Amino acid sequence: MADQLSVKQRMGQRGLVRPRSGRIVAGVLVGLANRFGMRPAWVRLLFLLSMLLPGPQILAYVALWIVMPNE
């Protein structure tokens, strides 16, 4: 199975990468905004609003930070 790609390589092929510009912390939210065609400010606002709800938002952010490749 030498032709299997790593998770980071597959994410890069799908356009889910952390850009080098426009970052505030790690670029995860900017990368998500770019991938889904949204404005980064809206994604950041949605993330901040989601922090008011109980759930694993920070864990998801850290996991994406680790898994998403740099541009």
mmCIF file as Biopython writes it, N, C-alpha, C and O atoms, coordinates in Angstrom:
data_model
#
loop_
_atom_site.group_PDB
_atom_site.id
_atom_site.type_symbol
_atom_site.label_atom_id
_atom_site.label_alt_id
_atom_site.label_comp_id
_atom_site.label_asym_id
_atom_site.label_entity_id
_atom_site.label_seq_id
_atom_site.pdbx_PDB_ins_code
_atom_site.Cartn_x
_atom_site.Cartn_y
_atom_site.Cartn_z
_atom_site.occupancy
_atom_site.B_iso_or_equiv
_atom_site.auth_seq_id
_atom_site.auth_asym_id
_atom_site.pdbx_PDB_model_num
ATOM 1   N N  . MET A ? 1  ? 0.826   -1.184 0.000  1.0 0.0 1  A 1 
ATOM 2   C CA . MET A ? 1  ? 0.000   0.000  0.000  1.0 0.0 1  A 1 
ATOM 3   C C  . MET A ? 1  ? 0.876   1.255  0.000  1.0 0.0 1  A 1 
ATOM 4   O O  . MET A ? 1  ? 0.656   2.173  0.790  1.0 0.0 1  A 1 
ATOM 5   N N  . ALA A ? 2  ? 1.839   1.286  -0.865 1.0 0.0 2  A 1 
ATOM 6   C CA . ALA A ? 2  ? 2.767   2.407  -0.937 1.0 0.0 2  A 1 
ATOM 7   C C  . ALA A ? 2  ? 2.128   3.657  -1.527 1.0 0.0 2  A 1 
ATOM 8   O O  . ALA A ? 2  ? 2.663   4.755  -1.375 1.0 0.0 2  A 1 
ATOM 9   N N  . ASP A ? 3  ? 0.990   3.502  -2.199 1.0 0.0 3  A 1 
ATOM 10  C CA . ASP A ? 3  ? 0.369   4.659  -2.837 1.0 0.0 3  A 1 
ATOM 11  C C  . ASP A ? 3  ? -0.623  5.381  -1.926 1.0 0.0 3  A 1 
ATOM 12  O O  . ASP A ? 3  ? -1.288  6.315  -2.374 1.0 0.0 3  A 1 
ATOM 13  N N  . GLN A ? 4  ? -0.739  4.979  -0.675 1.0 0.0 4  A 1 
ATOM 14  C CA . GLN A ? 4  ? -1.622  5.676  0.255  1.0 0.0 4  A 1 
ATOM 15  C C  . GLN A ? 4  ? -0.977  6.984  0.689  1.0 0.0 4  A 1 
ATOM 16  O O  . GLN A ? 4  ? 0.221   7.054  0.963  1.0 0.0 4  A 1 
ATOM 17  N N  . LEU A ? 5  ? -1.806  8.013  0.742  1.0 0.0 5  A 1 
ATOM 18  C CA . LEU A ? 5  ? -1.325  9.337  1.131  1.0 0.0 5  A 1 
ATOM 19  C C  . LEU A ? 5  ? -1.573  9.576  2.610  1.0 0.0 5  A 1 
ATOM 20  O O  . LEU A ? 5  ? -2.503  9.016  3.191  1.0 0.0 5  A 1 
ATOM 21  N N  . SER A ? 6  ? -0.744  10.402 3.212  1.0 0.0 6  A 1 
ATOM 22  C CA . SER A ? 6  ? -0.963  10.770 4.606  1.0 0.0 6  A 1 
ATOM 23  C C  . SER A ? 6  ? -2.161  11.720 4.695  1.0 0.0 6  A 1 
ATOM 24  O O  . SER A ? 6  ? -2.632  12.241 3.684  1.0 0.0 6  A 1 
ATOM 25  N N  . VAL A ? 7  ? -2.637  11.929 5.900  1.0 0.0 7  A 1 
ATOM 26  C CA . VAL A ? 7  ? -3.782  12.812 6.115  1.0 0.0 7  A 1 
ATOM 27  C C  . VAL A ? 7  ? -3.446  14.219 5.642  1.0 0.0 7  A 1 
ATOM 28  O O  . VAL A ? 7  ? -4.273  14.862 4.997  1.0 0.0 7  A 1 
ATOM 29  N N  . LYS A ? 8  ? -2.249  14.710 5.950  1.0 0.0 8  A 1 
ATOM 30  C CA . LYS A ? 8  ? -1.859  16.059 5.532  1.0 0.0 8  A 1 
ATOM 31  C C  . LYS A ? 8  ? -1.817  16.177 4.011  1.0 0.0 8  A 1 
ATOM 32  O O  . LYS A ? 8  ? -2.230  17.199 3.464  1.0 0.0 8  A 1 
ATOM 33  N N  . GLN A ? 9  ? -1.331  15.161 3.328  1.0 0.0 9  A 1 
ATOM 34  C CA . GLN A ? 9  ? -1.271  15.206 1.867  1.0 0.0 9  A 1 
ATOM 35  C C  . GLN A ? 9  ? -2.675  15.221 1.268  1.0 0.0 9  A 1 
ATOM 36  O O  . GLN A ? 9  ? -2.935  15.953 0.312  1.0 0.0 9  A 1 
ATOM 37  N N  . ARG A ? 10 ? -3.579  14.417 1.826  1.0 0.0 10 A 1 
ATOM 38  C CA . ARG A ? 10 ? -4.956  14.400 1.316  1.0 0.0 10 A 1 
ATOM 39  C C  . ARG A ? 10 ? -5.650  15.733 1.550  1.0 0.0 10 A 1 
ATOM 40  O O  . ARG A ? 10 ? -6.394  16.202 0.689  1.0 0.0 10 A 1 
ATOM 41  N N  . MET A ? 11 ? -5.413  16.357 2.714  1.0 0.0 11 A 1 
ATOM 42  C CA . MET A ? 11 ? -6.016  17.657 2.998  1.0 0.0 11 A 1 
ATOM 43  C C  . MET A ? 11 ? -5.482  18.710 2.034  1.0 0.0 11 A 1 
ATOM 44  O O  . MET A ? 11 ? -6.239  19.552 1.552  1.0 0.0 11 A 1 
ATOM 45  N N  . GLY A ? 12 ? -4.180  18.665 1.753  1.0 0.0 12 A 1 
ATOM 46  C CA . GLY A ? 12 ? -3.586  19.604 0.810  1.0 0.0 12 A 1 
ATOM 47  C C  . GLY A ? 12 ? -4.160  19.451 -0.580 1.0 0.0 12 A 1 
ATOM 48  O O  . GLY A ? 12 ? -4.339  20.445 -1.284 1.0 0.0 12 A 1 
ATOM 49  N N  . GLN A ? 13 ? -4.452  18.236 -0.990 1.0 0.0 13 A 1 
ATOM 50  C CA . GLN A ? 13 ? -5.046  18.005 -2.302 1.0 0.0 13 A 1 
ATOM 51  C C  . GLN A ? 13 ? -6.465  18.551 -2.383 1.0 0.0 13 A 1 
ATOM 52  O O  . GLN A ? 13 ? -6.911  18.958 -3.456 1.0 0.0 13 A 1 
ATOM 53  N N  . ARG A ? 14 ? -7.164  18.564 -1.283 1.0 0.0 14 A 1 
ATOM 54  C CA . ARG A ? 14 ? -8.541  19.070 -1.252 1.0 0.0 14 A 1 
ATOM 55  C C  . ARG A ? 14 ? -8.611  20.576 -1.053 1.0 0.0 14 A 1 
ATOM 56  O O  . ARG A ? 14 ? -9.703  21.145 -1.022 1.0 0.0 14 A 1 
ATOM 57  N N  . GLY A ? 15 ? -7.472  21.223 -0.919 1.0 0.0 15 A 1 
ATOM 58  C CA . GLY A ? 15 ? -7.442  22.671 -0.750 1.0 0.0 15 A 1 
ATOM 59  C C  . GLY A ? 15 ? -7.594  23.133 0.677  1.0 0.0 15 A 1 
ATOM 60  O O  . GLY A ? 15 ? -7.807  24.321 0.922  1.0 0.0 15 A 1 
ATOM 61  N N  . LEU A ? 16 ? -7.489  22.230 1.617  1.0 0.0 16 A 1 
ATOM 62  C CA . LEU A ? 16 ? -7.626  22.582 3.026  1.0 0.0 16 A 1 
ATOM 63  C C  . LEU A ? 16 ? -6.233  22.748 3.608  1.0 0.0 16 A 1 
ATOM 64  O O  . LEU A ? 16 ? -5.647  21.795 4.122  1.0 0.0 16 A 1 
ATOM 65  N N  . VAL A ? 17 ? -5.704  23.971 3.522  1.0 0.0 17 A 1 
ATOM 66  C CA . VAL A ? 17 ? -4.365  24.280 4.011  1.0 0.0 17 A 1 
ATOM 67  C C  . VAL A ? 17 ? -4.407  25.536 4.862  1.0 0.0 17 A 1 
ATOM 68  O O  . VAL A ? 17 ? -5.326  26.348 4.754  1.0 0.0 17 A 1 
ATOM 69  N N  . ARG A ? 18 ? -3.395  25.684 5.714  1.0 0.0 18 A 1 
ATOM 70  C CA . ARG A ? 18 ? -3.260  26.892 6.533  1.0 0.0 18 A 1 
ATOM 71  C C  . ARG A ? 18 ? -2.390  27.881 5.774  1.0 0.0 18 A 1 
ATOM 72  O O  . ARG A ? 18 ? -1.199  27.629 5.589  1.0 0.0 18 A 1 
ATOM 73  N N  . PRO A ? 19 ? -2.958  29.010 5.325  1.0 0.0 19 A 1 
ATOM 74  C CA . PRO A ? 19 ? -2.160  29.976 4.562  1.0 0.0 19 A 1 
ATOM 75  C C  . PRO A ? 19 ? -1.119  30.653 5.437  1.0 0.0 19 A 1 
ATOM 76  O O  . PRO A ? 19 ? -1.262  30.724 6.658  1.0 0.0 19 A 1 
ATOM 77  N N  . ARG A ? 20 ? -0.083  31.143 4.802  1.0 0.0 20 A 1 
ATOM 78  C CA . ARG A ? 20 ? 0.986   31.819 5.536  1.0 0.0 20 A 1 
ATOM 79  C C  . ARG A ? 20 ? 0.627   33.269 5.859  1.0 0.0 20 A 1 
ATOM 80  O O  . ARG A ? 20 ? 1.214   33.859 6.766  1.0 0.0 20 A 1 
ATOM 81  N N  . SER A ? 21 ? -0.315  33.844 5.140  1.0 0.0 21 A 1 
ATOM 82  C CA . SER A ? 21 ? -0.715  35.234 5.403  1.0 0.0 21 A 1 
ATOM 83  C C  . SER A ? 21 ? -2.142  35.263 5.931  1.0 0.0 21 A 1 
ATOM 84  O O  . SER A ? 21 ? -2.944  34.380 5.628  1.0 0.0 21 A 1 
ATOM 85  N N  . GLY A ? 22 ? -2.449  36.281 6.720  1.0 0.0 22 A 1 
ATOM 86  C CA . GLY A ? 22 ? -3.794  36.450 7.252  1.0 0.0 22 A 1 
ATOM 87  C C  . GLY A ? 22 ? -4.058  35.671 8.526  1.0 0.0 22 A 1 
ATOM 88  O O  . GLY A ? 22 ? -5.195  35.626 8.997  1.0 0.0 22 A 1 
ATOM 89  N N  . ARG A ? 23 ? -3.043  35.065 9.083  1.0 0.0 23 A 1 
ATOM 90  C CA . ARG A ? 23 ? -3.216  34.276 10.308 1.0 0.0 23 A 1 
ATOM 91  C C  . ARG A ? 23 ? -3.379  35.187 11.519 1.0 0.0 23 A 1 
ATOM 92  O O  . ARG A ? 23 ? -2.849  36.297 11.558 1.0 0.0 23 A 1 
ATOM 93  N N  . ILE A ? 24 ? -4.113  34.699 12.491 1.0 0.0 24 A 1 
ATOM 94  C CA . ILE A ? 24 ? -4.140  35.358 13.790 1.0 0.0 24 A 1 
ATOM 95  C C  . ILE A ? 24 ? -3.464  34.445 14.810 1.0 0.0 24 A 1 
ATOM 96  O O  . ILE A ? 24 ? -2.564  34.887 15.523 1.0 0.0 24 A 1 
ATOM 97  N N  . VAL A ? 25 ? -3.877  33.194 14.892 1.0 0.0 25 A 1 
ATOM 98  C CA . VAL A ? 25 ? -3.206  32.250 15.789 1.0 0.0 25 A 1 
ATOM 99  C C  . VAL A ? 25 ? -2.426  31.241 14.951 1.0 0.0 25 A 1 
ATOM 100 O O  . VAL A ? 25 ? -1.198  31.300 14.896 1.0 0.0 25 A 1 
ATOM 101 N N  . ALA A ? 26 ? -3.129  30.318 14.301 1.0 0.0 26 A 1 
ATOM 102 C CA . ALA A ? 26 ? -2.439  29.269 13.537 1.0 0.0 26 A 1 
ATOM 103 C C  . ALA A ? 26 ? -2.875  29.231 12.081 1.0 0.0 26 A 1 
ATOM 104 O O  . ALA A ? 26 ? -2.274  28.519 11.278 1.0 0.0 26 A 1 
ATOM 105 N N  . GLY A ? 27 ? -3.907  29.982 11.728 1.0 0.0 27 A 1 
ATOM 106 C CA . GLY A ? 27 ? -4.379  29.995 10.350 1.0 0.0 27 A 1 
ATOM 107 C C  . GLY A ? 27 ? -5.442  28.962 10.051 1.0 0.0 27 A 1 
ATOM 108 O O  . GLY A ? 27 ? -5.841  28.806 8.897  1.0 0.0 27 A 1 
ATOM 109 N N  . VAL A ? 28 ? -5.910  28.253 11.062 1.0 0.0 28 A 1 
ATOM 110 C CA . VAL A ? 28 ? -6.912  27.211 10.845 1.0 0.0 28 A 1 
ATOM 111 C C  . VAL A ? 28 ? -8.211  27.814 10.329 1.0 0.0 28 A 1 
ATOM 112 O O  . VAL A ? 28 ? -8.787  27.310 9.365  1.0 0.0 28 A 1 
ATOM 113 N N  . LEU A ? 29 ? -8.673  28.871 10.952 1.0 0.0 29 A 1 
ATOM 114 C CA . LEU A ? 29 ? -9.952  29.459 10.553 1.0 0.0 29 A 1 
ATOM 115 C C  . LEU A ? 29 ? -9.864  30.125 9.186  1.0 0.0 29 A 1 
ATOM 116 O O  . LEU A ? 29 ? -10.834 30.092 8.428  1.0 0.0 29 A 1 
ATOM 117 N N  . VAL A ? 30 ? -8.736  30.723 8.856  1.0 0.0 30 A 1 
ATOM 118 C CA . VAL A ? 30 ? -8.550  31.314 7.530  1.0 0.0 30 A 1 
ATOM 119 C C  . VAL A ? 30 ? -8.521  30.207 6.483  1.0 0.0 30 A 1 
ATOM 120 O O  . VAL A ? 30 ? -9.080  30.361 5.398  1.0 0.0 30 A 1 
ATOM 121 N N  . GLY A ? 31 ? -7.874  29.096 6.804  1.0 0.0 31 A 1 
ATOM 122 C CA . GLY A ? 31 ? -7.848  27.961 5.883  1.0 0.0 31 A 1 
ATOM 123 C C  . GLY A ? 31 ? -9.233  27.398 5.636  1.0 0.0 31 A 1 
ATOM 124 O O  . GLY A ? 31 ? -9.573  27.062 4.502  1.0 0.0 31 A 1 
ATOM 125 N N  . LEU A ? 32 ? -10.037 27.290 6.685  1.0 0.0 32 A 1 
ATOM 126 C CA . LEU A ? 32 ? -11.415 26.820 6.522  1.0 0.0 32 A 1 
ATOM 127 C C  . LEU A ? 32 ? -12.236 27.811 5.698  1.0 0.0 32 A 1 
ATOM 128 O O  . LEU A ? 32 ? -13.025 27.409 4.843  1.0 0.0 32 A 1 
ATOM 129 N N  . ALA A ? 33 ? -12.050 29.097 5.954  1.0 0.0 33 A 1 
ATOM 130 C CA . ALA A ? 33 ? -12.779 30.117 5.198  1.0 0.0 33 A 1 
ATOM 131 C C  . ALA A ? 33 ? -12.418 30.050 3.723  1.0 0.0 33 A 1 
ATOM 132 O O  . ALA A ? 33 ? -13.300 30.112 2.866  1.0 0.0 33 A 1 
ATOM 133 N N  . ASN A ? 34 ? -11.134 29.924 3.420  1.0 0.0 34 A 1 
ATOM 134 C CA . ASN A ? 34 ? -10.716 29.841 2.019  1.0 0.0 34 A 1 
ATOM 135 C C  . ASN A ? 34 ? -11.274 28.595 1.347  1.0 0.0 34 A 1 
ATOM 136 O O  . ASN A ? 34 ? -11.712 28.656 0.198  1.0 0.0 34 A 1 
ATOM 137 N N  . ARG A ? 35 ? -11.263 27.480 2.040  1.0 0.0 35 A 1 
ATOM 138 C CA . ARG A ? 35 ? -11.733 26.214 1.461  1.0 0.0 35 A 1 
ATOM 139 C C  . ARG A ? 35 ? -13.215 26.268 1.125  1.0 0.0 35 A 1 
ATOM 140 O O  . ARG A ? 35 ? -13.635 25.749 0.091  1.0 0.0 35 A 1 
ATOM 141 N N  . PHE A ? 36 ? -14.009 26.888 1.984  1.0 0.0 36 A 1 
ATOM 142 C CA . PHE A ? 36 ? -15.452 26.910 1.792  1.0 0.0 36 A 1 
ATOM 143 C C  . PHE A ? 36 ? -15.966 28.216 1.194  1.0 0.0 36 A 1 
ATOM 144 O O  . PHE A ? 36 ? -17.177 28.430 1.133  1.0 0.0 36 A 1 
ATOM 145 N N  . GLY A ? 37 ? -15.069 29.086 0.754  1.0 0.0 37 A 1 
ATOM 146 C CA . GLY A ? 37 ? -15.473 30.309 0.057  1.0 0.0 37 A 1 
ATOM 147 C C  . GLY A ? 37 ? -16.148 31.338 0.942  1.0 0.0 37 A 1 
ATOM 148 O O  . GLY A ? 37 ? -17.041 32.053 0.489  1.0 0.0 37 A 1 
ATOM 149 N N  . MET A ? 38 ? -15.740 31.421 2.179  1.0 0.0 38 A 1 
ATOM 150 C CA . MET A ? 38 ? -16.321 32.380 3.112  1.0 0.0 38 A 1 
ATOM 151 C C  . MET A ? 38 ? -15.288 33.438 3.463  1.0 0.0 38 A 1 
ATOM 152 O O  . MET A ? 38 ? -14.095 33.272 3.206  1.0 0.0 38 A 1 
ATOM 153 N N  . ARG A ? 39 ? -15.759 34.519 4.049  1.0 0.0 39 A 1 
ATOM 154 C CA . ARG A ? 39 ? -14.840 35.556 4.526  1.0 0.0 39 A 1 
ATOM 155 C C  . ARG A ? 39 ? -14.267 35.107 5.870  1.0 0.0 39 A 1 
ATOM 156 O O  . ARG A ? 39 ? -15.004 34.601 6.717  1.0 0.0 39 A 1 
ATOM 157 N N  . PRO A ? 40 ? -12.957 35.286 6.075  1.0 0.0 40 A 1 
ATOM 158 C CA . PRO A ? 40 ? -12.340 34.869 7.341  1.0 0.0 40 A 1 
ATOM 159 C C  . PRO A ? 40 ? -12.981 35.501 8.573  1.0 0.0 40 A 1 
ATOM 160 O O  . PRO A ? 40 ? -13.065 34.861 9.621  1.0 0.0 40 A 1 
ATOM 161 N N  . ALA A ? 41 ? -13.429 36.738 8.461  1.0 0.0 41 A 1 
ATOM 162 C CA . ALA A ? 41 ? -14.049 37.403 9.617  1.0 0.0 41 A 1 
ATOM 163 C C  . ALA A ? 41 ? -15.317 36.671 10.055 1.0 0.0 41 A 1 
ATOM 164 O O  . ALA A ? 41 ? -15.585 36.572 11.252 1.0 0.0 41 A 1 
ATOM 165 N N  . TRP A ? 42 ? -16.092 36.160 9.112  1.0 0.0 42 A 1 
ATOM 166 C CA . TRP A ? 42 ? -17.318 35.427 9.457  1.0 0.0 42 A 1 
ATOM 167 C C  . TRP A ? 42 ? -17.001 34.105 10.139 1.0 0.0 42 A 1 
ATOM 168 O O  . TRP A ? 42 ? -17.672 33.719 11.096 1.0 0.0 42 A 1 
ATOM 169 N N  . VAL A ? 43 ? -15.988 33.418 9.653  1.0 0.0 43 A 1 
ATOM 170 C CA . VAL A ? 43 ? -15.611 32.144 10.265 1.0 0.0 43 A 1 
ATOM 171 C C  . VAL A ? 43 ? -15.085 32.379 11.675 1.0 0.0 43 A 1 
ATOM 172 O O  . VAL A ? 43 ? -15.389 31.610 12.587 1.0 0.0 43 A 1 
ATOM 173 N N  . ARG A ? 44 ? -14.307 33.424 11.857 1.0 0.0 44 A 1 
ATOM 174 C CA . ARG A ? 44 ? -13.803 33.759 13.195 1.0 0.0 44 A 1 
ATOM 175 C C  . ARG A ? 44 ? -14.952 34.105 14.139 1.0 0.0 44 A 1 
ATOM 176 O O  . ARG A ? 44 ? -14.961 33.686 15.296 1.0 0.0 44 A 1 
ATOM 177 N N  . LEU A ? 45 ? -15.919 34.872 13.638 1.0 0.0 45 A 1 
ATOM 178 C CA . LEU A ? 45 ? -17.076 35.229 14.456 1.0 0.0 45 A 1 
ATOM 179 C C  . LEU A ? 45 ? -17.882 33.990 14.825 1.0 0.0 45 A 1 
ATOM 180 O O  . LEU A ? 45 ? -18.300 33.842 15.973 1.0 0.0 45 A 1 
ATOM 181 N N  . LEU A ? 46 ? -18.102 33.107 13.867 1.0 0.0 46 A 1 
ATOM 182 C CA . LEU A ? 46 ? -18.835 31.872 14.161 1.0 0.0 46 A 1 
ATOM 183 C C  . LEU A ? 46 ? -18.101 31.021 15.195 1.0 0.0 46 A 1 
ATOM 184 O O  . LEU A ? 46 ? -18.724 30.428 16.076 1.0 0.0 46 A 1 
ATOM 185 N N  . PHE A ? 47 ? -16.779 30.965 15.084 1.0 0.0 47 A 1 
ATOM 186 C CA . PHE A ? 47 ? -16.003 30.199 16.057 1.0 0.0 47 A 1 
ATOM 187 C C  . PHE A ? 47 ? -16.126 30.816 17.449 1.0 0.0 47 A 1 
ATOM 188 O O  . PHE A ? 47 ? -16.323 30.104 18.433 1.0 0.0 47 A 1 
ATOM 189 N N  . LEU A ? 48 ? -16.010 32.131 17.527 1.0 0.0 48 A 1 
ATOM 190 C CA . LEU A ? 48 ? -16.139 32.783 18.830 1.0 0.0 48 A 1 
ATOM 191 C C  . LEU A ? 48 ? -17.524 32.581 19.431 1.0 0.0 48 A 1 
ATOM 192 O O  . LEU A ? 48 ? -17.652 32.364 20.636 1.0 0.0 48 A 1 
ATOM 193 N N  . LEU A ? 49 ? -18.560 32.651 18.601 1.0 0.0 49 A 1 
ATOM 194 C CA . LEU A ? 49 ? -19.919 32.406 19.098 1.0 0.0 49 A 1 
ATOM 195 C C  . LEU A ? 49 ? -20.088 30.953 19.540 1.0 0.0 49 A 1 
ATOM 196 O O  . LEU A ? 49 ? -20.797 30.673 20.506 1.0 0.0 49 A 1 
ATOM 197 N N  . SER A ? 50 ? -19.439 30.035 18.834 1.0 0.0 50 A 1 
ATOM 198 C CA . SER A ? 50 ? -19.538 28.625 19.216 1.0 0.0 50 A 1 
ATOM 199 C C  . SER A ? 50 ? -18.885 28.363 20.565 1.0 0.0 50 A 1 
ATOM 200 O O  . SER A ? 50 ? -19.213 27.388 21.242 1.0 0.0 50 A 1 
ATOM 201 N N  . MET A ? 51 ? -17.968 29.231 20.952 1.0 0.0 51 A 1 
ATOM 202 C CA . MET A ? 51 ? -17.305 29.064 22.244 1.0 0.0 51 A 1 
ATOM 203 C C  . MET A ? 51 ? -18.274 29.276 23.408 1.0 0.0 51 A 1 
ATOM 204 O O  . MET A ? 51 ? -17.987 28.869 24.534 1.0 0.0 51 A 1 
ATOM 205 N N  . LEU A ? 52 ? -19.413 29.906 23.144 1.0 0.0 52 A 1 
ATOM 206 C CA . LEU A ? 52 ? -20.418 30.096 24.185 1.0 0.0 52 A 1 
ATOM 207 C C  . LEU A ? 52 ? -21.178 28.807 24.475 1.0 0.0 52 A 1 
ATOM 208 O O  . LEU A ? 52 ? -21.802 28.676 25.528 1.0 0.0 52 A 1 
ATOM 209 N N  . LEU A ? 53 ? -21.128 27.861 23.548 1.0 0.0 53 A 1 
ATOM 210 C CA . LEU A ? 53 ? -21.820 26.589 23.707 1.0 0.0 53 A 1 
ATOM 211 C C  . LEU A ? 53 ? -20.864 25.544 24.278 1.0 0.0 53 A 1 
ATOM 212 O O  . LEU A ? 53 ? -19.659 25.606 24.039 1.0 0.0 53 A 1 
ATOM 213 N N  . PRO A ? 54 ? -21.395 24.596 25.024 1.0 0.0 54 A 1 
ATOM 214 C CA . PRO A ? 54 ? -20.518 23.531 25.510 1.0 0.0 54 A 1 
ATOM 215 C C  . PRO A ? 54 ? -20.122 22.618 24.350 1.0 0.0 54 A 1 
ATOM 216 O O  . PRO A ? 54 ? -20.928 22.329 23.465 1.0 0.0 54 A 1 
ATOM 217 N N  . GLY A ? 55 ? -18.892 22.179 24.372 1.0 0.0 55 A 1 
ATOM 218 C CA . GLY A ? 55 ? -18.430 21.277 23.325 1.0 0.0 55 A 1 
ATOM 219 C C  . GLY A ? 55 ? -16.924 21.325 23.164 1.0 0.0 55 A 1 
ATOM 220 O O  . GLY A ? 55 ? -16.243 22.094 23.841 1.0 0.0 55 A 1 
ATOM 221 N N  . PRO A ? 56 ? -16.412 20.509 22.274 1.0 0.0 56 A 1 
ATOM 222 C CA . PRO A ? 56 ? -14.960 20.377 22.105 1.0 0.0 56 A 1 
ATOM 223 C C  . PRO A ? 56 ? -14.376 21.302 21.036 1.0 0.0 56 A 1 
ATOM 224 O O  . PRO A ? 56 ? -13.548 20.866 20.236 1.0 0.0 56 A 1 
ATOM 225 N N  . GLN A ? 57 ? -14.793 22.564 21.009 1.0 0.0 57 A 1 
ATOM 226 C CA . GLN A ? 57 ? -14.319 23.483 19.977 1.0 0.0 57 A 1 
ATOM 227 C C  . GLN A ? 57 ? -12.806 23.649 20.000 1.0 0.0 57 A 1 
ATOM 228 O O  . GLN A ? 57 ? -12.168 23.621 18.948 1.0 0.0 57 A 1 
ATOM 229 N N  . ILE A ? 58 ? -12.229 23.820 21.170 1.0 0.0 58 A 1 
ATOM 230 C CA . ILE A ? 58 ? -10.785 24.023 21.280 1.0 0.0 58 A 1 
ATOM 231 C C  . ILE A ? 58 ? -10.043 22.761 20.838 1.0 0.0 58 A 1 
ATOM 232 O O  . ILE A ? 58 ? -9.017  22.850 20.163 1.0 0.0 58 A 1 
ATOM 233 N N  . LEU A ? 59 ? -10.551 21.602 21.210 1.0 0.0 59 A 1 
ATOM 234 C CA . LEU A ? 59 ? -9.908  20.352 20.794 1.0 0.0 59 A 1 
ATOM 235 C C  . LEU A ? 59 ? -9.959  20.191 19.277 1.0 0.0 59 A 1 
ATOM 236 O O  . LEU A ? 59 ? -8.991  19.738 18.667 1.0 0.0 59 A 1 
ATOM 237 N N  . ALA A ? 60 ? -11.078 20.559 18.672 1.0 0.0 60 A 1 
ATOM 238 C CA . ALA A ? 60 ? -11.193 20.482 17.210 1.0 0.0 60 A 1 
ATOM 239 C C  . ALA A ? 60 ? -10.217 21.445 16.555 1.0 0.0 60 A 1 
ATOM 240 O O  . ALA A ? 60 ? -9.594  21.101 15.550 1.0 0.0 60 A 1 
ATOM 241 N N  . TYR A ? 61 ? -10.073 22.646 17.106 1.0 0.0 61 A 1 
ATOM 242 C CA . TYR A ? 61 ? -9.137  23.629 16.562 1.0 0.0 61 A 1 
ATOM 243 C C  . TYR A ? 61 ? -7.708  23.105 16.631 1.0 0.0 61 A 1 
ATOM 244 O O  . TYR A ? 61 ? -6.962  23.191 15.655 1.0 0.0 61 A 1 
ATOM 245 N N  . VAL A ? 62 ? -7.328  22.562 17.787 1.0 0.0 62 A 1 
ATOM 246 C CA . VAL A ? 62 ? -5.969  22.042 17.965 1.0 0.0 62 A 1 
ATOM 247 C C  . VAL A ? 62 ? -5.733  20.852 17.034 1.0 0.0 62 A 1 
ATOM 248 O O  . VAL A ? 62 ? -4.655  20.730 16.454 1.0 0.0 62 A 1 
ATOM 249 N N  . ALA A ? 63 ? -6.723  19.978 16.885 1.0 0.0 63 A 1 
ATOM 250 C CA . ALA A ? 63 ? -6.578  18.828 15.994 1.0 0.0 63 A 1 
ATOM 251 C C  . ALA A ? 63 ? -6.379  19.297 14.552 1.0 0.0 63 A 1 
ATOM 252 O O  . ALA A ? 63 ? -5.533  18.758 13.837 1.0 0.0 63 A 1 
ATOM 253 N N  . LEU A ? 64 ? -7.150  20.296 14.121 1.0 0.0 64 A 1 
ATOM 254 C CA . LEU A ? 64 ? -6.973  20.823 12.759 1.0 0.0 64 A 1 
ATOM 255 C C  . LEU A ? 64 ? -5.622  21.521 12.613 1.0 0.0 64 A 1 
ATOM 256 O O  . LEU A ? 64 ? -5.011  21.460 11.546 1.0 0.0 64 A 1 
ATOM 257 N N  . TRP A ? 65 ? -5.156  22.168 13.648 1.0 0.0 65 A 1 
ATOM 258 C CA . TRP A ? 65 ? -3.851  22.830 13.642 1.0 0.0 65 A 1 
ATOM 259 C C  . TRP A ? 65 ? -2.752  21.792 13.382 1.0 0.0 65 A 1 
ATOM 260 O O  . TRP A ? 65 ? -1.811  22.041 12.628 1.0 0.0 65 A 1 
ATOM 261 N N  . ILE A ? 66 ? -2.889  20.640 14.013 1.0 0.0 66 A 1 
ATOM 262 C CA . ILE A ? 66 ? -1.892  19.577 13.857 1.0 0.0 66 A 1 
ATOM 263 C C  . ILE A ? 66 ? -1.997  18.917 12.492 1.0 0.0 66 A 1 
ATOM 264 O O  . ILE A ? 66 ? -0.977  18.606 11.877 1.0 0.0 66 A 1 
ATOM 265 N N  . VAL A ? 67 ? -3.210  18.699 12.011 1.0 0.0 67 A 1 
ATOM 266 C CA . VAL A ? 67 ? -3.427  17.899 10.798 1.0 0.0 67 A 1 
ATOM 267 C C  . VAL A ? 67 ? -3.328  18.727 9.521  1.0 0.0 67 A 1 
ATOM 268 O O  . VAL A ? 67 ? -2.843  18.225 8.507  1.0 0.0 67 A 1 
ATOM 269 N N  . MET A ? 68 ? -3.778  19.989 9.542  1.0 0.0 68 A 1 
ATOM 270 C CA . MET A ? 68 ? -3.783  20.802 8.328  1.0 0.0 68 A 1 
ATOM 271 C C  . MET A ? 68 ? -2.344  21.208 7.944  1.0 0.0 68 A 1 
ATOM 272 O O  . MET A ? 68 ? -1.598  21.716 8.782  1.0 0.0 68 A 1 
ATOM 273 N N  . PRO A ? 69 ? -1.965  20.982 6.679  1.0 0.0 69 A 1 
ATOM 274 C CA . PRO A ? 69 ? -0.612  21.380 6.259  1.0 0.0 69 A 1 
ATOM 275 C C  . PRO A ? 69 ? -0.521  22.874 6.028  1.0 0.0 69 A 1 
ATOM 276 O O  . PRO A ? 69 ? -1.523  23.540 5.764  1.0 0.0 69 A 1 
ATOM 277 N N  . ASN A ? 70 ? 0.700   23.396 6.130  1.0 0.0 70 A 1 
ATOM 278 C CA . ASN A ? 70 ? 0.955   24.793 5.756  1.0 0.0 70 A 1 
ATOM 279 C C  . ASN A ? 70 ? 0.867   24.934 4.256  1.0 0.0 70 A 1 
ATOM 280 O O  . ASN A ? 70 ? 1.045   23.968 3.515  1.0 0.0 70 A 1 
ATOM 281 N N  . GLU A ? 71 ? 0.592   26.139 3.817  1.0 0.0 71 A 1 
ATOM 282 C CA . GLU A ? 71 ? 0.502   26.425 2.390  1.0 0.0 71 A 1 
ATOM 283 C C  . GLU A ? 71 ? 1.868   26.296 1.730  1.0 0.0 71 A 1 
ATOM 284 O O  . GLU A ? 71 ? 1.992   26.501 0.522  1.0 0.0 71 A 1 
#
